[in-house]
Amino acid sequence: MSEADTSAARDDELEAFRRASHAAVDGVADHLAGLPSGPVWQPLPAALRKQLLDLPLPEHPVALDDLVATALRDVLPHAMGNGHPAFFGWVNPPPSRAGVMASLAAAAMNPSVVSGDHADVHLERAVVRWLAELVGFPHAPGAGLLTSGGSVATIVCLAGARNRALAAAGHDVRGDGLAGAPQLTAYVPAEAHSCVRRALELLGLGSGAMRKVPLEGGRLDATALRASIAADRASGALPALLVGSAGTVNTGAIDPLEALADVATAEELWFHVDGAYGAFGVLDPAIATRYRGMEQADSLVLDPHKWLGVPVDAGCALVQRGDDLRDAFSLIPPYLRHDTDAPVGTFAEHGLEQTRPFRALKTWATIAARGRAGIAAQVARANALARELATLVESEPELELAAAPETSIVAFRARPAACPPAGLDELNRALPEAVQARGRTFVTGTIFAGRETLRACILHPDTGSEHLATLLAEVVATARTLSAAE
Ligand SMILES: Cc1ncc(COP(=O)(O)O)c(C=O)c1O
């Protein structure tokens, strides 16, 4: 091919990209516009499910226009449901429009965000600082990074905790592994997210070294906790870590962070706060004081892909001392040396990933498109809706509230008149899927205080009172139908 032909082919390719991308943007905008009027979720038609599962590997190129058409026809209409304002499942908001838009530009740049003098690296440093500022956590350059989510951010933070504790005990875990190391113990509230246990297991502490933090009705029994720590010390173990939740996944409860911080300071434990779901709740003036103590944590996990609505994936690990992460992770092969990063280190020196996606652009766009005030207003509105939902639950005889909401999660149970008390657990376990199948709302379940419980998590900026009413009407009607069928 002549040079002129090559250049013409390149122009054609770019033109095809421009045309198909415009069609994709139009299709995505139509999809977003149509979401509120469609079913919240519906099962995939069996034939389409099979078609997707059995997709043959294409031997020859497929035109971009055709790729867009297929995606718009076969994929976008069959979403998880979190784009709909009557979706209350798990902890999954819709993506911010600004974040969706920025994702295209980030993919077009396609950097590996590790180090160097390119915009993505500097933007991630700024965005991590913004996130710390949003929740009032102290921040020094290098003391945090974006991750794929809260689970990985937790592993990152707890690796820092483990290594610092073992280093202080004179054990080189990076060189020697855990063989011969003192047994570390971790103090973890019963309602902590499962990712904390998984991190401890992965880091070799073992879930057997987890002690329950004595929390009764949200109050810490500091005397009992300190007695448990003393007993562990007396038996030769090394108490190392204390965990608190700034918003539990089951009920959105905020642990007494200040009291936990006091114990951690007195006992010289690493204090870790899981704020993946709830830390942004601190922006609501009505509950801000409940978060006192969060700023004292040695490490804090946030999930911008939860309450902020940054398109998945975007988690964040923040620490007081960047060197704690650098000590745990830094390993620079000669081919990756970059002397200009020396003072703060590269992102790869602070976490698990080497090649890292450009998560900062969608996070930047999501925050900037609303500003701190806009985000705070949305957070406060979600919390107010949760209180409204709790009041509605309490006024409905066939429902009962499992816990008063502190943030934007409401845990409740159905108790239809026709269902005997002994059947309530079975009924509440079956309810979420039965409600989801009706397509008008979407709620998920959990076990709270030993009982099958529904939990409604309010994160969609367009959720309103009408959607709360739909949720409760659907739960009551479905519970009656299920009990009648028994
Ligand atoms: C309180 C809490 N912590 C941690 C996580 C884990 O975060 P991710 O799903 O981003 O890994 C979740 C997820 O729902 C959560 O709600």
The ligand as a Tripos MOL2 file, in Angstrom:
@<TRIPOS>MOLECULE
LIG
   16    16     1     0     0
SMALL
NO_CHARGES

@<TRIPOS>ATOM
      1 C1        -19.2860   -1.3140   53.8970 C.3       1 LIG1
      2 C2        -18.6110   -1.9340   52.7150 C.ar      1 LIG1
      3 N1        -17.3000   -2.1900   52.7590 N.ar      1 LIG1
      4 C3        -16.6540   -2.7470   51.7280 C.ar      1 LIG1
      5 C4        -17.3210   -3.1080   50.5700 C.ar      1 LIG1
      6 C5        -16.5710   -3.7450   49.4420 C.3       1 LIG1
      7 O1        -16.4070   -2.8220   48.4150 O.3       1 LIG1
      8 P1        -16.2430   -3.2730   46.8720 P.3       1 LIG1
      9 O2        -17.5120   -3.9830   46.5120 O.co2     1 LIG1
     10 O3        -16.0600   -1.9890   46.1680 O.co2     1 LIG1
     11 O4        -15.0690   -4.1570   46.8000 O.co2     1 LIG1
     12 C6        -18.6950   -2.8790   50.4830 C.ar      1 LIG1
     13 C7        -19.4460   -3.2690   49.2860 C.2       1 LIG1
     14 O5        -20.6530   -3.2070   49.2570 O.2       1 LIG1
     15 C8        -19.3560   -2.2670   51.5810 C.ar      1 LIG1
     16 O6        -20.6580   -1.9860   51.5410 O.3       1 LIG1
@<TRIPOS>BOND
     1     1     2 1
     2     2     3 ar
     3     2    15 ar
     4     3     4 ar
     5     4     5 ar
     6     5     6 1
     7     5    12 ar
     8     6     7 1
     9     7     8 1
    10     8     9 2
    11     8    10 1
    12     8    11 1
    13    12    13 1
    14    12    15 ar
    15    13    14 2
    16    15    16 1
@<TRIPOS>SUBSTRUCTURE
     1 LIG1         1 GROUP 0 **** ****
